[in-house]
Amino acid sequence: MQVADYVLQRLREWGVEHVFAYPGDGINGLVAAFGRADNVPKFVQARHEEMSALQAVGYAKFSGRVGVCLATSGPGAIHLLNGLYDAKLDHVPVVAIVGQTARTALGGSYQQEVDLHSLFKDVASEYLVDVTVPEQLPNALDRAIRTAEAERAPTALIIPADVQELAYSAPEHAFKHVPSSPPSRSWHTSVPPQAEVNRAAEVLNAGEKVAVLVGQGARDAADEVHEVAELLGAGVAKALLGKDVLPDDRSYVTGAIGLLGTRPSYELMRDCDTLLIVGSSFPYSQFLPEFGKARGVQIDVDGRLIGMRYPTEVNLVGDAKSTLRALLPALRRKDGWRATIEKNVADWWDALRAQAFEDADPVNPMRIAWELSERLPEDAIVTADSGSAANWYARLVRLRGRMRGSLSGTLATMGAGVPYAIGAKFAHPDRPVVALVGDGAMQMNGLAELITLARYHREWPDRRCVVCVLHNNDLNQVTWELRAMGGAPKFEESQTLPDVDYAAFARSVGLVGVNVDAPDDLGAAWDEVLGADRPAVLDVRCDPNVPPIPPHASFDQVKNTAEALLRGDPDAWSVVTKGVRTKVQEFLHG
């Protein structure tokens, strides 16, 4: 057995079913081992190593298991970095296995020789090792997987090409040899001291207007968050990565918070007197209550993230589910301000519907997300790309029941929507997946990954994977940021995109492709692609001048946008008319 054979055997023992990868001569030994192992675990070939890493991130986010990616030395390893940083910043367990120049050539400025240890030392800071002799295995691989899962972080193994082809020999019961235990997953739950739990209960019981903010760390504690909200008469806002913690059809769920957030979430934070943060390190403190206005309690499994976003009075280090379970018996039931919250939420959904059905040229992008929400299958998984697609996903997509959703939350990298969707399909081949993607992200890498969808979809029991392209020929989010943050008009050389028929490209690789350029055709088009027998692209020509105005837009943002329009923005009149009509609907509904 060669080292490469043993690596795959150990991955199988860990239950790893997929390795997202791209071949190259720096991993020839591992590629050959896949052949000898009858492709178990499955080698999933992306079109680019960055996509492999992002697919591993999507797989890990939606499966709850470690994602594994594999790349060759030099350029292949470098390409992994963006996806691995996405995993690092969103706290996702991913293991990267990369090749390296043969040991005999290291230090000789050999072809594709890169100092990989230096390259990965930041992104894989939790665990990074060069495997230079067979006896380092299985310990090195086991620690990479255990550390990734325990720390919710990317880790990396660097295995030189010649080491992959050495005969495997296990570590001995000898000095300077390090053994390893059999693969196992047995994670303990942690609960803070009862005295601290009681202090937290005192703070929450004293409040009259309690607000709860949940992030992805609360995902396994959805039932407990619901019980807390019911007991305290509280409203629950969601950080973007926590959008699928609680369904959006619950009357007390106010939706997303922040620049992409909702009006009821803004009102919840503005008017509360007590704040409970569960499993979130939401970074924008300006969207939290004013300092000193609300008392605060935070729960997080990672003590490094406690008390760093808001001056919380009681900080509980423990996993969300167990800590909330310990907290619940000490809470007193009260009506709180539930009636106010429910009215604000109902008014907001009315306003969003009215905004979505405002006329646009040709299709209002808000209506794309609204019509999708009306039709999402109960077990759907939704991914969104960075850009204006993230605005409409955050505000308008109503997740229900067991639906899941995610995006690149902290790194906010362009181009994650389609590879996330592919990773989700390998994690849940029996569930439909929908990706909301801007045309900039599609041109960056989404078009190429349609080829990956075409290659693998026949292996999935449910072949539905819909990529909806918000086709406006504009790098829209940056255009709006130029206007609102910099007071600069749209610079067309930078912002205008070449026109591409994305549906036609899908059809050319054997997928379903549907074009929409009229709003009344949108509902039927969604029905068609969600009912297709294979992956589909829904190419919707939408209006770039429907503004993603936050319901709590600041005076400076409005002033900067006005200045940008006055400085000769080519779409000034269209922006003004559509912005006014959009905001009017908000005023008319509460």
C-alpha positions in Angstrom: 0.0 0.0 0.0 1.3 3.4 -1.0 1.0 6.5 1.1 -1.7 7.8 -1.3 -3.7 4.6 -0.9 -3.6 4.9 2.8 -4.7 8.6 2.7 -7.9 7.5 0.8 -8.4 4.5 3.1 -8.3 6.8 6.2 -10.7 9.3 4.5 -13.1 6.4 4.0 -12.7 5.4 7.7 -13.7 9.0 8.6 -16.8 8.6 6.4 -15.6 11.1 3.8 -17.7 10.4 0.7 -16.6 13.3 -1.6 -13.3 15.0 -2.4 -13.7 18.2 -4.4 -10.7 18.4 -6.6 -8.8 19.2 -9.8 -5.9 17.1 -11.0 -2.3 18.0 -11.6 1.1 16.3 -11.6 1.8 17.3 -8.0 -1.0 14.9 -6.9 -0.5 12.2 -9.5 0.1 9.6 -6.8 -3.3 10.5 -5.1 -5.1 10.6 -8.4 -3.8 7.1 -9.3 -4.9 5.9 -5.9 -8.5 7.1 -6.6 -8.4 4.8 -9.6 -7.2 1.8 -7.6 -9.9 2.5 -5.0 -12.7 2.5 -7.6 -13.2 6.2 -6.9 -14.2 5.8 -3.3 -14.4 8.5 -1.9 -15.7 10.2 -5.0 -13.3 12.5 -6.9 -15.6 15.5 -7.9 -13.9 17.4 -10.7 -14.6 21.1 -10.7 -13.5 23.5 -13.5 -11.1 25.4 -11.2 -9.5 24.7 -7.8 -11.1 27.8 -6.2 -14.4 26.2 -7.1 -13.3 22.9 -5.5 -12.7 24.7 -2.3 -16.0 26.6 -2.4 -17.8 23.4 -3.2 -16.2 21.9 -0.1 -17.4 24.9 1.9 -20.9 24.5 0.6 -20.9 20.8 1.3 -19.7 21.4 4.8 -22.3 24.1 5.5 -25.2 22.1 4.3 -24.1 18.6 5.5 -22.7 19.4 8.9 -19.7 17.3 8.0 -16.1 18.2 7.1 -15.6 19.2 3.5 -12.4 17.9 1.7 -10.7 19.5 -1.2 -7.6 18.4 -3.1 -5.2 20.3 -5.5 -1.9 20.0 -7.0 1.2 22.0 -6.0 2.0 25.6 -7.0 -0.8 27.2 -8.9 -3.4 24.6 -7.8 -2.7 25.2 -4.2 -2.7 28.9 -4.7 -6.1 28.7 -6.3 -7.6 27.1 -3.2 -6.9 30.1 -1.0 -10.1 32.1 -1.6 -12.4 29.2 -0.8 -10.3 28.3 2.3 -10.5 31.9 3.5 -14.3 31.7 3.0 -14.3 28.7 5.3 -12.0 30.4 7.8 -14.1 33.6 8.1 -17.5 31.7 8.2 -16.2 29.1 10.7 -16.6 26.0 8.4 -14.7 22.7 8.7 -12.7 22.1 5.6 -9.6 20.0 5.1 -7.3 20.8 2.1 -4.9 18.2 0.8 -2.3 19.6 -1.5 0.7 18.3 -3.4 4.2 19.7 -3.4 7.4 19.4 -5.5 9.3 16.2 -4.8 11.6 16.4 -1.7 14.7 15.9 -3.9 13.9 19.1 -5.7 12.8 21.3 -2.8 14.9 24.4 -2.5 16.1 24.2 -6.1 13.7 26.8 -7.7 12.0 23.8 -9.4 8.9 24.1 -11.6 5.8 24.9 -9.5 7.8 25.0 -6.3 6.1 27.4 -3.9 6.6 27.8 -0.2 3.3 26.2 0.6 3.8 26.3 4.4 4.1 30.0 4.3 1.3 30.3 1.8 -1.2 28.4 4.1 0.1 29.5 7.5 -2.6 32.1 8.0 -5.6 30.5 6.3 -4.9 27.1 7.9 -3.5 28.5 11.2 -5.4 26.0 13.3 -3.5 23.0 11.8 -1.0 22.9 9.0 1.6 20.1 8.5 4.1 18.9 5.8 3.9 15.1 5.5 7.5 14.1 4.7 7.6 10.5 5.8 4.9 7.8 5.8 5.0 7.4 9.6 3.4 10.8 10.1 0.2 9.2 9.0 -2.4 8.6 10.2 -1.8 11.1 13.0 -1.4 14.1 10.6 -4.6 13.4 8.7 -6.6 12.5 11.8 -5.6 15.8 13.5 -6.4 17.8 10.4 -10.0 16.4 10.4 -10.5 16.6 14.2 -9.1 20.1 14.3 -11.3 21.3 11.4 -14.4 19.9 13.1 -13.5 21.0 16.7 -12.4 24.5 15.7 -14.8 24.9 12.8 -11.9 26.0 10.6 -9.9 25.0 7.5 -6.8 22.9 8.0 -4.2 21.7 5.5 -1.9 18.7 4.7 1.0 19.2 2.3 2.2 15.9 0.8 5.1 16.0 -1.6 4.7 14.1 -4.9 7.3 11.5 -4.1 6.0 10.9 -0.6 2.6 10.0 -2.1 4.2 7.0 -3.9 6.2 5.7 -1.0 5.2 2.4 0.6 3.1 3.1 3.7 4.4 2.1 7.1 2.6 2.8 10.3 4.1 4.7 13.2 5.8 2.3 15.6 5.7 2.0 19.4 9.0 3.9 19.5 10.6 7.2 20.5 9.6 10.1 18.2 6.8 8.2 16.6 3.2 9.6 17.1 0.3 7.2 16.8 -3.4 8.0 16.4 -6.8 6.7 17.6 -9.4 5.2 15.3 -11.7 7.8 13.6 -14.5 8.8 15.9 -16.8 11.7 16.5 -17.9 12.2 20.1 -18.3 15.9 20.9 -19.2 17.0 24.3 -21.7 19.7 25.1 -20.6 22.6 27.3 -22.8 24.6 29.7 -21.7 27.6 31.8 -21.8 27.6 35.6 -25.4 27.7 36.9 -24.6 30.9 38.8 -23.8 32.7 35.5 -26.9 31.2 33.9 -29.0 32.6 36.8 -27.4 36.0 36.3 -28.4 35.9 32.6 -31.9 35.0 33.6 -32.1 38.0 35.9 -31.2 40.4 33.1 -33.6 38.9 30.7 -36.5 38.7 33.2 -36.0 42.4 34.1 -36.5 43.5 30.5 -39.8 44.8 29.1 -38.7 44.8 25.5 -36.5 41.8 24.8 -34.8 41.4 21.4 -33.0 38.2 20.4 -30.3 38.1 17.7 -29.3 34.6 16.3 -26.5 33.6 14.1 -25.4 30.3 12.6 -24.2 29.1 16.0 -27.9 28.8 17.0 -28.9 26.4 14.2 -29.0 23.3 16.4 -31.0 25.3 19.1 -33.9 26.5 17.0 -36.5 24.9 19.3 -34.9 26.5 22.4 -34.7 29.9 20.7 -38.4 29.6 19.9 -39.2 28.7 23.6 -37.2 31.7 24.8 -38.9 34.1 22.5 -42.3 32.7 23.5 -41.6 33.0 27.2 -40.2 36.5 27.0 -42.6 37.9 24.3 -39.5 38.7 22.3 -38.8 39.3 18.7 -36.0 37.4 16.9 -33.7 39.0 14.3 -31.2 37.0 12.3 -27.6 37.6 11.2 -27.2 36.7 7.5 -25.6 33.4 8.2 -28.4 32.6 10.7 -31.2 33.2 8.1 -32.2 29.5 8.2 -32.1 29.1 12.0 -35.8 30.0 12.3 -38.5 30.1 9.6 -39.4 33.4 8.1 -43.1 32.7 8.4 -43.2 33.0 12.2 -44.9 36.2 13.3 -42.1 37.3 15.7 -39.2 36.7 13.3 -38.1 40.1 12.0 -35.7 38.8 9.4 -32.2 39.9 8.5 -30.3 42.6 10.3 -27.8 45.1 9.0 -27.3 46.8 5.6 -29.2 44.0 3.9 -31.7 43.8 6.7 -35.4 44.6 7.3 -37.2 47.5 8.8 -38.7 45.4 11.7 -35.2 44.2 12.6 -34.0 47.8 12.7 -37.0 48.7 14.9 -36.4 45.7 17.1 -32.8 46.8 17.8 -33.7 50.5 18.1 -36.5 50.1 20.6 -35.4 47.1 22.8 -34.2 47.5 26.4 -32.6 44.0 26.5 -30.6 42.1 24.0 -29.9 38.3 23.9 -27.2 37.3 21.3 -27.1 33.6 20.5 -24.4 32.1 18.3 -23.6 35.3 16.4 -20.6 37.5 16.0 -22.4 40.0 13.8 -19.8 42.7 13.3 -21.7 45.9 12.6 -22.4 47.3 16.0 -24.1 50.4 14.6 -27.1 48.1 13.8 -27.3 46.9 17.4 -28.9 49.0 20.2 -27.2 52.2 21.2 -24.5 51.5 23.8 -26.0 51.9 27.3 -29.6 51.7 26.1 -30.0 48.0 26.4 -28.7 45.4 28.8 -27.1 42.4 27.1 -26.5 38.7 27.4 -24.4 36.7 24.9 -24.2 32.9 24.4 -21.4 31.5 22.2 -19.5 28.2 22.2 -16.3 30.2 21.3 -15.1 32.3 24.2 -12.9 34.3 21.8 -16.0 35.8 20.2 -17.8 36.7 23.5 -18.4 40.4 24.3 -16.7 41.8 21.3 -19.6 43.3 19.4 -21.8 44.8 22.2 -21.0 45.6 25.8 -22.9 42.6 27.1 -23.5 42.3 30.9 -23.4 38.5 31.1 -21.4 36.3 28.8 -22.1 32.6 28.7 -19.5 30.4 27.0 -21.3 27.2 26.0 -23.0 25.6 23.1 -26.3 27.3 22.3 -28.7 24.3 22.7 -27.4 23.2 26.1 -27.0 26.7 27.5 -30.5 27.7 26.5 -31.9 24.5 28.0 -30.2 25.4 31.3 -31.5 29.0 31.0 -35.2 28.2 30.2 -36.4 27.1 33.7 -35.2 30.3 35.2 -37.1 32.6 32.8 -40.5 34.1 33.7 -43.3 34.3 31.2 -44.4 37.7 30.1 -46.2 39.3 27.2 -43.3 41.6 26.4 -43.9 43.6 23.3 -45.0 40.8 21.0 -48.0 42.6 19.6 -45.9 45.5 18.4 -43.3 43.2 16.8 -46.0 41.2 15.0 -47.6 44.3 13.6 -44.2 45.6 12.4 -43.4 42.2 10.7 -46.8 42.0 9.0 -46.6 45.6 7.7 -43.1 44.9 6.4 -44.1 41.8 4.4 -47.0 43.9 2.9 -44.5 46.6 2.0 -42.1 44.1 0.4 -44.9 42.6 -1.7 -45.9 46.1 -2.9 -42.3 47.0 -3.7 -41.8 43.7 -5.6 -44.7 44.4 -7.9 -43.7 48.0 -8.7 -43.1 48.5 -12.4 -39.5 48.2 -13.6 -37.6 48.0 -16.9 -38.0 45.2 -17.7 -38.3 43.0 -14.5 -38.2 44.2 -10.9 -35.4 42.1 -9.2 -37.4 42.1 -6.0 -40.2 40.2 -7.8 -37.8 37.5 -8.8 -37.2 36.6 -5.1 -40.8 37.1 -4.2 -42.1 34.7 -6.9 -39.5 32.2 -5.8 -40.6 32.3 -2.2 -44.2 31.5 -3.3 -43.0 28.4 -5.0 -40.0 27.0 -3.0 -40.3 23.3 -2.3 -40.6 22.5 1.4 -37.1 20.8 1.5 -35.3 23.3 -0.7 -31.8 24.6 -0.2 -31.1 28.2 -1.3 -27.7 29.7 -2.0 -27.0 33.3 -2.9 -24.0 35.1 -4.4 -22.5 38.3 -3.2 -23.8 41.4 -4.8 -27.3 42.7 -5.1 -28.6 39.1 -5.2 -27.7 38.9 -1.5 -29.9 41.9 -0.8 -33.0 40.2 -2.3 -32.1 36.8 -0.7 -31.8 38.4 2.7 -35.0 40.4 2.6 -37.4 38.7 0.3 -36.7 34.9 0.3 -39.0 33.4 3.0 -37.5 30.2 4.3 -40.0 27.8 5.8 -39.9 24.5 7.6 -36.7 22.6 7.0 -35.4 24.8 4.2 -31.8 25.8 4.3 -29.9 28.7 3.0 -26.5 30.3 3.0 -23.9 32.5 1.2 -20.4 33.7 1.7 -21.2 35.7 4.8 -18.0 37.2 6.1 -15.6 37.1 3.1 -18.5 38.0 0.9 -16.6 36.7 -2.1 -18.2 36.9 -5.6 -18.7 33.6 -7.3 -19.7 31.4 -4.3 -23.4 30.9 -5.2 -23.0 28.2 -7.9 -20.2 26.1 -6.3 -22.1 26.3 -3.0 -25.1 24.9 -4.8 -23.0 22.0 -6.3 -21.7 21.2 -2.8 -25.2 21.3 -1.5 -26.3 18.8 -4.1 -23.6 16.4 -3.2 -24.5 16.8 0.4 -28.2 16.3 -0.2 -28.7 14.7 -3.7 -32.4 14.1 -2.9 -33.2 17.8 -2.3 -33.8 20.7 -4.8 -31.3 23.5 -4.7 -31.7 27.1 -6.0 -28.9 29.6 -6.5 -29.6 33.3 -6.8 -26.6 34.7 -8.7 -25.8 38.1 -10.4 -24.6 38.2 -13.9 -21.1 39.4 -12.8 -20.7 36.3 -10.7 -21.9 34.1 -13.5 -19.3 35.6 -15.9 -16.6 35.3 -13.2 -17.0 31.5 -12.8 -20.7 30.4 -12.7 -20.8 29.7 -16.5 -17.9 27.2 -16.2 -19.5 25.4 -13.2 -22.7 24.8 -15.3 -20.4 22.2 -17.0 -19.9 20.6 -13.6 -23.7 20.4 -13.1 -24.1 18.9 -16.6 -21.5 16.3 -15.7 -22.9 15.1 -12.4 -26.6 15.7 -12.3 -27.5 12.1 -13.4 -26.1 10.8 -10.2 -28.7 12.7 -8.0 -32.1 11.2 -7.2 -33.5 14.7 -7.4 -31.8 16.4 -10.3 -33.3 19.9 -9.7 -30.6 22.5 -9.3 -31.8 26.0 -10.5 -29.4 28.8 -11.2 -31.3 32.0 -11.4 -29.3 34.8 -13.0 -30.2 38.4 -12.2 -29.3 39.7 -15.6 -28.9 43.5 -15.6 -25.5 43.9 -17.3 -24.2 45.8 -14.3 -22.0 45.1 -11.3 -24.9 46.3 -9.4 -23.9 46.2 -5.7 -20.7 48.1 -6.4 -22.6 50.6 -8.5 -24.8 51.3 -5.5 -21.9 51.4 -3.1 -20.2 53.9 -5.3 -23.3 56.1 -5.1 -24.2 55.6 -1.5 -20.8 55.4 0.2 -18.6 57.5 -2.1 -21.0 59.9 -3.7 -19.6 58.9 -7.1 -21.7 58.4 -10.2 -21.7 55.0 -12.0 -18.5 54.6 -13.9 -19.6 52.6 -16.9 -16.2 51.3 -18.0 -15.9 49.6 -14.6 -19.5 48.7 -14.0 -21.1 47.7 -17.3 -20.9 44.0 -18.2 -20.9 42.4 -21.7 -24.3 40.9 -22.6 -24.5 37.1 -22.4 -27.4 34.7 -23.0 -26.9 32.6 -19.9 -29.9 30.3 -20.7 -28.5 29.6 -24.2 -25.2 28.6 -22.6 -27.1 26.2 -20.3 -28.9 24.7 -23.3 -25.6 24.3 -25.1 -24.3 22.0 -22.3 -27.5 20.0 -22.1 -29.3 21.8 -19.3 -32.6 23.5 -19.3 -32.5 27.2 -20.1 -35.3 29.7 -19.8 -35.3 33.4 -20.7 -37.6 35.9 -19.0 -37.9 39.6 -20.0 -41.5 40.3 -18.9 -42.6 40.4 -15.2 -45.9 38.5 -15.9 -43.9 35.6 -17.3 -41.8 35.1 -14.2 -44.2 32.9 -12.2 -44.6 30.4 -15.0 -40.9 30.4 -15.6 -40.2 29.5 -12.0 -42.7 26.7 -12.2 -40.9 25.4 -15.3 -37.4 25.3 -13.9 -38.5 24.0 -10.5 -40.3 21.2 -12.2 -37.5 20.3 -14.7 -35.9 16.9 -14.9 -32.4 18.3 -14.8 -30.5 21.4 -13.7 -31.8 24.6 -15.2 -30.8 28.3 -15.7 -33.4 30.9 -15.3 -32.1 34.0 -17.1 -34.1 37.0 -16.0 -33.4 40.4 -17.5 -34.0 42.8 -14.6 -33.7 46.4 -13.8 -30.3 47.6 -12.4 -31.9 50.8 -11.1 -34.3 49.4 -8.5 -32.4 50.5 -5.4 -31.6 48.1 -2.5 -32.2 51.0 -0.1 -31.9 49.9 3.5 -35.1 50.8 5.4 -32.8 52.6 7.9 -30.8 54.5 5.3 -28.7 57.2 7.0 -28.7 60.9 6.0 -25.1 60.5 4.7 -26.1 57.6 2.4 -29.0 59.6 1.0 -26.9 62.7 0.6 -24.0 60.8 -1.1 -26.5 59.1 -3.5 -28.0 62.5 -4.4 -24.6 64.0 -5.0 -23.6 61.0 -7.2 -26.8 61.5 -9.3 -26.1 65.2 -9.6 -22.6 64.6 -10.8 -23.8 63.0 -14.0 -24.8 59.4 -13.2 -26.1 58.0 -16.5 -29.1 56.4 -14.8 -30.0 59.3 -12.6 -33.6 59.8 -13.5 -34.4 56.1 -13.5 -32.8 55.7 -10.0 -34.7 58.7 -8.6 -38.2 57.6 -9.9 -37.7 53.9 -8.8 -36.2 54.9 -5.5 -39.1 57.2 -4.6 -41.7 54.6 -5.7 -40.0 51.9 -3.6 -39.8 54.0 -0.5 -43.4 55.2 -0.9 -44.6 51.6 -0.6 -42.7 51.3 2.7 -44.5 54.4 4.1 -47.9 53.2 2.8 -47.5 50.0 4.7 -46.7 51.0 8.3 
